[in-house]
Amino acid sequence: MDKKSKQEELIEAEAGSSVRLRNPDSLGFLGLLVKIASVFLALFALWYNSFGVISELHQNAIFFSIIGFIGFILYPLSKRKARQTLKIDVILAILVLVSGLYIVFFENTIHARNEVLILRDIIIGSIAVVLLIELSRRAAGLVIPLLAVLFSSYALFLGKYMPPGMFSFRGIFYSTYVYRMYFTNDGIFGYIATIASTYVYLFILFAAFFLKSGAGDFIIDIAKATLGRTVGGPAKVAVLASGLMGSITGSSVANVVGTGSITIPLMKRIGFTPEFAGGVETAASVGGQMMPPIMGAGAFIMAQWTQIPYTTIIGKAFIPAVMYYLGVLLNVHIRAVKSNLKPLDDSEIPSVKEVLKRGWHFLIPLGVLVFLLVSGYTPTYAAIISIVAVVVSSWIRKDSRMGPKEIIDAMILGTRNMVGTGILLLVAGIIVGIITLTGLGISLSIIVTSITSNSIFLLYIFTALAALFLGMGLPVTASYIVLAILIAPAFKMLGVGILAANMVVFWLAETANVTPPIALAAFAASGIAGSKPVPTAVEGLKLAKGLLLIPILFLYTDLLAGLNGNVIVPAVSGLFGLFGFTVFLEGYWGKHLNIFERLLFLIFGLLAYYPSIETDAVGVLGEILLFGYYYLKAKKAKS
């Protein structure tokens, strides 16, 4: 795989990561149109997110038109007969383009008619809805379109046949449905579309520019230079590199493909099994979506729904994300020592000084991004200025300099990688619109709290199971949207804070990428590692156990207090608890542990995890004594 293709795959949109797309370079004039449309959309987004004046409805309609046009060209009707179905896809691409632009040109006419739809309005609106649902099928499988159809049917007629009670709904006229889903800010072109066309798209563009400048190699070299000489170095390099990369790209599968193509072969070479090597890359890549400053599309949706500033969310998410990565690093270290593995060869490890001398300028756009976010500027403004900073800083060194061709290529790549995610978020607007229209979300939340007997812990277990189930058919962002709508309100009914409720759902939605039988990130890693997918996913889940354990602390402690003193106790005790679970699962700390010794680590780990200052103290002290005792015992045995 050449350098260019690795960087392009590195920021592949997660929603389309398991789908074979057409290559625009092989489509001739049609491919040229796709590239022109991609550049236009990027320039349009940069314009309206900076100094342009345009209504949100028109902004989202144009975004929908171009994303839909590119989507039908890139996602074939039939993967096996992509060439034969191209003519059909071109027709559908033109239809979706027209259906999106229709509202831009005829909105005033519709208002002049007092929002009374005529037959033409209904036909065009119906085409837009149907084509979007079809696009979601191509980009993300059957679950999302089936949900959209099911919720639409409920609003139109199924609600009338429900038994009297909370789920009974009298239904709406079809013209009302089309009006709400197409002509207002409640459906396709609602606030989720706004999030997609502003925050999400701009940060995907930023990632494209950043990596097109050559920063991907710099990040991997930094990881090698800092951790390559430690025991099990390549695995720790994978953890650090994927964490750094994930904080920029916000995509688990993209991280696996990009960094995994380098780190997985290194891990296998020093002696890790293919399954464990794939599992390390999976767990490390999944954590990237919880690591600030970007955190993927879900963080922007969370900020919109909770009305909590995005900068506040990433500030409070930082400590839990660091805890997650420390847990993965300890697990890797224990496995490396247990297997008596060696570090990387010195000839493969660059010096930190050398790496920084060669690529220090890549830190400038990251510094600009963090500074602007912390200073209170909007994420859109921060993203745009950071994109400019990428281009300007690339001129510092000749080998990373971005000219007109590289800038255009970055726009094309960023737009291409927005298509899958954009389609997903647009169709989610249908589901959210129906839930808002019918009040279904409140009814489901009441049912869920009743099923779980008003117990926060039982509700947490229910949410974890629901996340695993949804993750079998939904990408992470879609899973978070569904869970946030249906279950987060149930947590709030039980007194959980709005941020904690959404952050629990956000973390649990990530389990979809590492949980068999369908785990996109793990399956991508297994393809690189040459391992079996399910065992790779199992190893990844063991390493990523923090996804299931750390959110419990969101519910019962001040772990989301942010960067202040209140976070110290839950962070420290939570880490010791996480380490205890890790030693229990690995069965090794200085020596192979018997079942009784492993249970000791587990018991003290549970005590450290339990949200009480007394149990925390006992658990942490117990873990320290166990760690120290077995460490000294192993050291004495070696001497």
C-alpha positions in Angstrom: 0.0 0.0 0.0 1.6 3.3 -1.0 1.8 6.4 1.2 -1.0 8.2 -0.5 -3.5 5.3 -0.2 -2.6 4.8 3.5 -3.4 8.4 4.2 -6.6 8.3 2.2 -7.8 5.2 4.0 -6.8 6.7 7.3 -9.7 9.1 7.3 -12.2 6.9 5.6 -15.7 7.7 6.7 -16.8 5.2 9.3 -20.3 4.8 8.0 -19.0 3.5 4.6 -16.0 1.7 5.9 -17.3 -1.8 5.2 -18.7 -0.9 1.7 -16.8 -1.1 -1.6 -17.0 2.3 -3.3 -16.5 3.2 -6.9 -13.2 4.9 -7.6 -13.8 8.3 -9.2 -10.5 8.0 -11.1 -12.0 5.1 -13.1 -15.2 6.9 -14.1 -13.9 9.3 -16.7 -16.0 12.4 -17.1 -18.4 11.2 -14.4 -15.5 10.9 -12.0 -14.5 14.5 -12.9 -18.0 15.7 -12.0 -17.7 14.0 -8.7 -14.4 15.7 -8.0 -15.8 19.1 -9.1 -18.8 18.6 -6.8 -16.5 17.6 -3.9 -14.4 20.8 -4.3 -17.5 22.9 -4.7 -19.1 21.5 -1.5 -15.8 22.0 0.4 -15.5 25.7 -0.7 -19.2 26.2 -0.1 -18.9 24.9 3.5 -15.8 27.0 4.2 -17.8 30.1 2.9 -21.0 29.6 4.8 -19.3 28.6 8.0 -17.1 31.7 7.9 -18.6 34.9 6.4 -21.4 33.6 4.2 -25.1 34.5 4.8 -27.5 31.8 4.0 -30.5 30.2 5.8 -29.8 26.8 7.6 -32.6 25.2 5.5 -30.9 26.2 2.2 -27.5 25.4 3.5 -28.6 21.9 4.5 -30.5 21.4 1.3 -27.5 22.1 -0.8 -25.4 19.9 1.4 -28.0 17.1 1.0 -28.0 17.6 -2.8 -24.3 17.3 -3.3 -23.7 14.6 -0.8 -26.6 12.6 -2.4 -25.3 13.2 -5.9 -21.8 12.0 -5.0 -23.3 9.1 -2.9 -25.3 7.6 -5.7 -22.2 7.7 -8.0 -19.8 6.2 -5.4 -22.1 3.7 -3.8 -23.3 1.2 -6.5 -26.8 -0.3 -6.5 -25.2 -3.7 -6.6 -21.6 -4.3 -5.5 -21.3 -7.2 -7.8 -22.7 -5.4 -10.8 -21.3 -1.9 -10.2 -20.6 -1.3 -13.9 -24.0 -2.5 -15.1 -26.0 -0.4 -12.6 -24.0 2.8 -13.2 -26.6 4.3 -15.6 -29.4 3.8 -13.0 -27.2 5.3 -10.3 -26.6 8.4 -12.5 -30.3 8.9 -13.0 -30.8 8.6 -9.2 -27.9 11.0 -8.6 -29.6 13.6 -10.8 -33.0 13.1 -9.1 -31.5 13.5 -5.6 -29.7 16.7 -6.8 -32.9 18.1 -8.1 -35.0 17.1 -5.1 -32.5 18.9 -2.8 -32.3 22.1 -4.8 -36.0 22.2 -5.3 -36.5 23.6 -1.8 -33.9 26.3 -2.4 -35.7 27.7 -5.4 -39.3 27.1 -4.3 -39.3 27.7 -0.6 -40.8 31.3 -1.0 -43.5 30.0 -3.3 -44.5 27.4 -0.7 -44.6 30.1 2.0 -46.8 32.2 -0.3 -49.2 29.3 -0.4 -49.3 29.3 3.4 -47.4 26.0 3.5 -50.2 24.2 1.6 -48.5 21.6 -0.5 -49.5 20.9 -4.1 -48.9 17.6 -5.9 -45.5 18.6 -7.2 -44.3 19.4 -3.7 -45.4 16.1 -2.4 -43.8 14.2 -5.3 -40.4 16.0 -5.0 -40.4 15.6 -1.2 -41.3 11.9 -1.4 -38.4 11.4 -3.9 -36.0 13.1 -1.5 -37.1 10.9 1.4 -37.1 7.6 -0.5 -33.7 8.3 -2.2 -32.1 9.2 1.1 -33.4 6.0 2.7 -32.0 4.0 -0.3 -28.6 5.8 0.1 -28.5 4.8 3.7 -29.0 1.2 2.8 -26.1 1.4 0.4 -23.8 3.2 2.9 -24.7 1.5 6.2 -26.7 -1.7 5.6 -30.3 -2.5 6.3 -30.8 -1.4 9.9 -30.9 2.3 9.5 -33.4 2.3 6.5 -35.6 -0.2 8.2 -35.7 2.0 11.3 -36.6 5.0 9.2 -39.4 3.1 7.5 -40.6 1.7 10.8 -40.8 5.1 12.5 -42.4 6.7 9.4 -45.0 3.9 9.3 -45.7 4.5 13.0 -46.4 8.2 12.4 -48.5 7.5 9.3 -50.7 4.6 10.3 -49.1 2.0 12.7 -49.7 4.1 15.8 -53.5 3.9 15.3 -53.4 0.1 15.7 -51.5 0.2 18.9 -53.4 -0.7 22.1 -54.7 2.4 24.0 -51.9 3.8 26.1 -48.6 5.4 25.7 -47.8 4.0 22.3 -51.1 4.8 20.7 -50.9 7.6 18.1 -53.7 8.9 15.9 -51.5 9.2 12.8 -50.8 12.1 10.4 -51.7 12.8 6.8 -49.1 11.8 4.2 -48.9 15.5 3.1 -48.1 16.5 6.7 -45.4 13.8 6.9 -43.7 15.1 3.7 -44.0 18.7 4.9 -42.4 17.9 8.3 -39.7 15.7 6.9 -38.8 17.8 3.9 -40.0 21.4 4.1 -39.1 22.2 7.7 -36.2 22.1 10.1 -37.7 19.1 11.9 -36.7 16.3 9.5 -34.0 15.7 6.9 -32.8 19.3 7.1 -33.1 19.7 10.8 -30.4 20.3 13.4 -28.6 17.0 12.8 -28.2 18.0 9.2 -26.8 21.3 10.5 -24.3 19.5 12.7 -23.3 17.3 9.7 -22.8 20.3 7.3 -20.9 22.4 9.8 -19.0 20.8 12.7 -18.6 17.3 11.4 -17.8 18.2 7.8 -15.3 20.9 8.7 -13.4 18.6 11.1 -13.3 15.8 8.5 -11.9 18.4 6.1 -9.3 19.4 8.7 -8.3 15.7 9.1 -7.9 15.4 5.3 -5.7 18.5 5.1 -3.7 17.5 8.1 -2.9 14.0 6.8 -2.4 15.1 3.2 0.4 17.3 4.5 2.2 14.2 5.7 1.4 14.5 9.4 0.3 10.8 9.7 3.9 9.6 9.4 5.0 12.2 11.9 2.5 10.9 14.5 3.6 7.3 14.0 7.3 8.3 14.3 6.6 10.2 17.5 5.0 7.1 19.0 8.0 5.0 17.9 10.5 7.4 19.3 8.8 7.6 22.7 7.7 4.0 23.3 9.6 1.9 20.8 12.3 1.0 23.3 9.9 -0.3 26.0 8.9 -4.0 26.4 6.3 -4.8 23.8 7.2 -1.5 22.1 5.3 -1.9 18.8 2.0 -2.6 20.7 2.5 0.5 22.8 3.4 2.5 19.7 0.0 1.3 18.2 -1.8 2.5 21.4 -0.1 5.9 21.4 -0.3 6.5 17.6 -3.9 5.5 17.4 -4.8 7.7 20.3 -3.1 10.7 18.7 -4.5 9.9 15.3 -8.0 9.2 16.6 -8.1 12.5 18.4 -7.8 14.1 14.9 -9.8 11.8 12.7 -12.6 10.7 15.1 -13.0 7.4 13.3 -12.2 3.9 14.7 -12.1 2.0 11.4 -10.0 4.7 9.8 -7.5 4.5 12.6 -7.2 0.7 12.3 -6.6 0.9 8.5 -4.1 3.8 8.8 -2.0 3.1 11.8 -2.6 -0.7 11.8 -1.0 -1.2 8.4 2.2 -0.1 10.1 1.9 -1.3 13.7 0.3 -4.7 13.3 3.1 -6.2 11.2 5.6 -4.8 13.8 3.7 -6.4 16.7 3.5 -9.8 14.9 7.2 -9.6 14.1 8.3 -9.3 17.8 6.1 -12.3 18.8 2.5 -11.1 19.5 -0.1 -13.4 18.1 -2.0 -12.1 15.1 -5.2 -12.0 17.1 -3.7 -10.0 19.9 -1.9 -7.6 17.5 -5.3 -7.0 15.8 -7.0 -6.6 19.2 -4.5 -4.0 20.4 -5.0 -1.9 17.2 -8.7 -2.3 17.6 -8.8 -1.2 21.3 -6.4 1.7 20.6 -8.3 2.9 17.6 -11.7 2.8 19.3 -10.4 5.0 22.1 -9.6 7.7 19.6 -13.3 8.5 19.4 -13.4 9.4 23.1 -10.1 11.4 23.0 -10.4 15.2 22.7 -10.2 17.5 20.8 -12.5 16.0 18.1 -14.1 12.8 19.4 -16.1 12.1 16.2 -19.5 13.2 15.1 -21.2 12.1 18.3 -19.6 14.8 20.4 -21.0 17.5 18.2 -24.5 16.0 18.4 -24.1 15.7 22.2 -23.2 19.4 22.4 -26.3 20.3 20.3 -28.7 18.1 22.3 -27.5 18.9 25.8 -26.8 22.6 25.0 -23.4 22.1 26.8 -20.6 23.9 25.0 -18.4 21.6 22.9 -15.3 22.9 24.7 -16.8 21.9 28.1 -17.6 18.4 26.8 -14.1 17.8 25.5 -12.6 19.2 28.7 -14.6 16.8 30.9 -13.9 13.9 28.5 -10.1 14.2 28.7 -9.4 12.4 32.0 -11.7 9.4 31.3 -10.0 9.0 27.8 -6.6 9.0 29.4 -7.7 6.4 31.9 -8.9 4.2 29.1 -5.6 4.4 27.3 -3.6 3.8 30.5 -5.7 0.6 31.0 -4.9 -0.6 27.5 -1.2 0.2 27.9 -1.0 -1.8 31.1 -2.7 -4.7 29.5 -0.2 -4.6 26.6 2.7 -4.3 29.0 1.6 -7.3 31.1 1.1 -9.5 27.9 4.5 -8.4 26.6 6.3 -9.3 29.9 4.3 -12.5 30.2 5.4 -13.5 26.7 9.0 -12.3 27.2 8.9 -10.0 24.2 11.6 -7.6 23.2 11.4 -3.9 22.2 12.0 -2.7 18.7 15.5 -2.8 17.3 17.4 0.5 17.8 17.8 0.8 14.1 14.0 1.1 13.7 13.6 3.8 16.4 14.1 7.4 15.5 15.2 9.9 18.1 12.6 12.3 19.5 14.9 15.1 18.6 15.2 13.9 15.0 11.4 13.5 14.6 10.6 16.9 16.1 13.3 18.5 13.9 11.8 17.0 10.8 8.1 17.5 11.7 7.7 20.1 14.5 5.6 22.3 12.1 2.9 19.6 12.1 2.2 20.6 15.7 1.3 24.2 14.7 -2.3 23.5 13.4 -3.0 21.2 16.4 -1.8 24.0 18.7 -4.0 26.5 16.8 -7.0 24.2 17.1 -6.7 23.6 20.8 -5.9 27.2 21.6 -9.0 28.5 19.7 -11.3 25.9 21.3 -10.0 26.7 24.8 -10.2 30.4 24.1 -13.9 30.1 23.5 -14.1 30.4 19.7 -16.8 28.3 18.0 -15.7 24.8 16.8 -16.5 25.9 13.2 -14.2 28.9 13.4 -11.5 26.9 15.1 -11.7 24.2 12.3 -11.5 26.7 9.5 -8.6 28.6 10.9 -6.8 25.3 11.7 -7.3 24.2 8.1 -5.6 27.4 7.0 -2.9 26.8 9.6 -2.2 23.3 8.1 -1.6 24.8 4.6 0.5 27.7 5.9 2.6 25.5 8.2 3.2 22.9 5.5 5.2 25.6 3.6 7.8 25.6 6.3 9.4 22.4 4.9 9.8 21.6 1.2 8.9 17.9 1.5 5.5 18.7 3.1 4.6 21.8 1.1 0.9 21.9 0.0 0.4 23.5 -3.4 -2.9 23.9 -5.4 -3.0 20.2 -6.3 -2.6 19.0 -2.8 -5.2 21.5 -1.5 -7.7 20.3 -4.1 -6.9 16.7 -3.4 -7.5 17.3 0.3 -10.9 18.9 -0.5 -11.9 15.9 -2.7 -10.7 13.4 0.0 -12.4 15.2 2.8 -15.7 15.4 0.9 -15.5 11.8 -0.2 -15.0 10.7 3.4 -17.9 12.8 4.5 -20.4 11.1 2.2 -21.1 8.0 4.3 -21.3 9.9 7.6 -23.4 12.7 5.9 -25.9 10.2 4.6 -26.2 8.6 8.0 -26.8 11.8 9.8 -29.3 13.1 7.3 -31.4 9.9 7.5 -31.1 10.0 11.3 -33.0 13.3 10.9 -36.1 11.3 9.8 -36.0 9.1 12.9 -35.4 12.1 15.3 -38.2 14.1 13.5 -40.7 11.3 14.0 -39.8 10.8 17.6 -40.2 14.5 18.3 -43.5 14.7 16.3 -45.1 11.7 18.0 -43.7 12.0 21.5 -42.5 8.4 21.2 -39.2 9.1 23.0 -40.9 10.0 26.3 -43.1 6.9 26.2 -40.1 4.6 25.5 -38.1 6.3 28.3 -41.0 5.7 30.8 -41.2 2.0 29.7 -37.4 1.5 30.0 -37.3 3.0 33.6 -40.2 0.8 34.5 -38.5 -2.4 33.1 -35.3 -1.6 35.1 -37.3 -1.0 38.3 -36.0 2.6 38.5 -32.5 1.3 39.2 -29.7 3.3 37.7 -27.4 0.2 37.6 -30.0 -2.0 36.0 -30.6 0.8 33.4 -26.9 0.8 32.8 -26.9 -2.9 32.1 -29.9 -2.5 29.8 -28.2 0.3 27.9 -25.0 -1.8 27.5 -27.0 -4.7 26.1 -29.0 -2.4 23.8 -25.7 -0.9 22.6 -24.3 -4.3 21.8 -27.5 -5.3 20.0 -27.7 -2.1 18.0 -24.0 -2.3 17.2 -24.6 -5.4 15.2 -26.3 -3.4 12.5 -25.5 0.3 13.1 -22.3 2.3 12.8 -21.2 4.0 16.1 -22.7 7.4 15.4 -26.1 6.0 14.5 -26.1 3.8 17.5 -25.3 6.8 19.7 -28.1 8.8 18.2 -30.7 6.1 18.7 -29.6 5.4 22.3 -29.4 9.1 23.2 -32.9 9.7 22.0 -34.5 6.7 23.6 -32.4 5.9 26.7 -30.6 9.0 27.8 -33.9 10.6 28.9 -34.5 7.6 31.1 -31.2 8.2 33.0 -32.3 11.8 33.5 -35.6 10.6 34.9 -33.6 8.8 37.6 -31.7 11.9 38.5 -28.5 11.4 36.4 -27.1 14.6 35.1 -27.6 15.4 31.4 -23.9 15.2 30.5 -23.3 12.0 32.4 -26.4 10.4 30.8 -25.2 11.2 27.3 -21.6 10.4 28.0 -22.6 6.9 29.2 -24.5 6.3 26.0 -21.7 7.7 23.9 -19.1 5.4 25.4 -21.3 2.3 25.3 -22.1 3.0 21.6 -18.4 2.5 21.0 -18.6 -1.2 22.1 -20.1 -2.0 18.7 -16.7 -1.7 17.1 -15.1 -4.4 19.3 -18.0 -6.8 20.1 -18.6 -10.0 18.2 -20.2 -11.2 16.1 -20.1 -8.0 14.1 -17.3 -5.6 15.0 -16.2 -3.4 12.1 -12.9 -2.1 13.7 -11.9 -5.6 14.8 -12.7 -7.1 11.4 -10.7 -4.4 9.7 -7.8 -5.2 12.0 -8.1 -8.9 11.4 -7.8 -8.3 7.7 -4.5 -6.6 8.2 -3.3 -9.1 10.8 -4.3 -12.2 8.9 -6.2 -13.4 11.9 -9.7 -14.8 12.5 -12.2 -11.9 13.0 -14.0 -13.2 16.0 -11.0 -14.1 18.1 -9.5 -10.7 17.2 -12.7 -9.0 18.4 -12.5 -11.0 21.7 -9.0 -9.9 22.3 -10.0 -6.3 21.4 -12.9 -6.4 23.8 -10.7 -7.6 26.7 -8.3 -4.8 26.0 -11.1 -2.3 25.6 -12.9 -3.3 28.8 -12.7 0.3 29.9 -15.5 1.0 27.5 -17.8 -1.0 29.8 -16.3 -0.1 33.2 -15.4 3.6 33.1 -18.9 4.8 32.2 -20.1 3.3 35.5 -18.0 6.0 37.2 -19.9 8.7 35.2 -23.1 7.7 37.0 -21.8 7.5 40.6 -18.7 9.7 40.9 -17.3 13.1 39.9 -15.2 11.7 37.1 -16.7 14.1 34.7 -15.9 17.1 36.9 -13.2 18.2 34.4 -9.7 19.3 35.2 -10.1 20.1 38.9 -9.6 18.5 42.2 -12.9 16.7 42.4 -11.8 14.3 39.7 -8.7 13.0 41.5 -10.3 10.4 43.8 -12.5 8.8 41.2 -9.7 8.9 38.6 -7.1 7.3 40.9 -9.4 4.7 42.4 -10.9 4.0 39.0 -7.5 3.4 37.5 -6.5 1.0 40.3 -9.8 -0.8 39.8 -9.1 -1.1 36.1 -5.6 -2.4 36.7 -7.0 -5.0 39.1 -9.5 -6.2 36.4 -6.6 -6.3 33.9 -4.3 -8.5 36.1 -7.3 -10.8 36.8 -8.0 -11.3 33.1 -4.3 -11.8 32.2 -3.5 -14.0 35.2 0.0 -12.5 35.4 1.9 -9.9 37.5 5.6 -10.7 37.8 4.7 -14.4 37.6 1.8 -16.6 36.5 -1.0 -16.3 39.1 -3.2 -19.1 40.4 -6.9 -18.6 40.6 -6.8 -17.5 44.3 -4.2 -14.8 43.5 -6.2 -13.6 40.5 -9.3 -13.4 42.6 -7.5 -11.2 45.1 -6.7 -8.7 42.4 -10.3 -8.8 41.2 -11.7 -8.3 44.7 -9.5 -5.3 45.5 -10.2 -4.0 42.0 -13.9 -4.1 42.7 -13.5 -2.4 46.0 -11.5 0.4 44.4 -14.2 0.7 41.7 -17.1 0.9 44.2 -18.2 4.5 44.6 -17.4 5.0 48.3 -14.4 6.7 49.9 -14.0 3.8 52.4 -14.0 1.0 49.8 -11.9 3.1 47.5 -9.2 3.4 50.2 -9.3 -0.3 51.0 -9.2 -1.3 47.3 -6.4 1.1 46.3 -4.3 0.1 49.3 -4.9 -3.6 48.6 -3.9 -3.2 45.0 -0.7 -1.3 46.0 0.2 -4.1 48.4 -0.5 -6.8 45.8 1.4 -5.0 43.0 4.4 -4.4 45.3 4.5 -7.9 46.8 4.4 -9.7 43.5 6.8 -7.3 41.8 9.4 -7.7 44.6 8.9 -11.4 44.6 9.5 -11.6 40.8 12.5 -9.4 41.1 14.0 -11.6 43.9 13.4 -14.7 41.8 15.2 -13.2 38.8 18.2 -12.3 41.0 
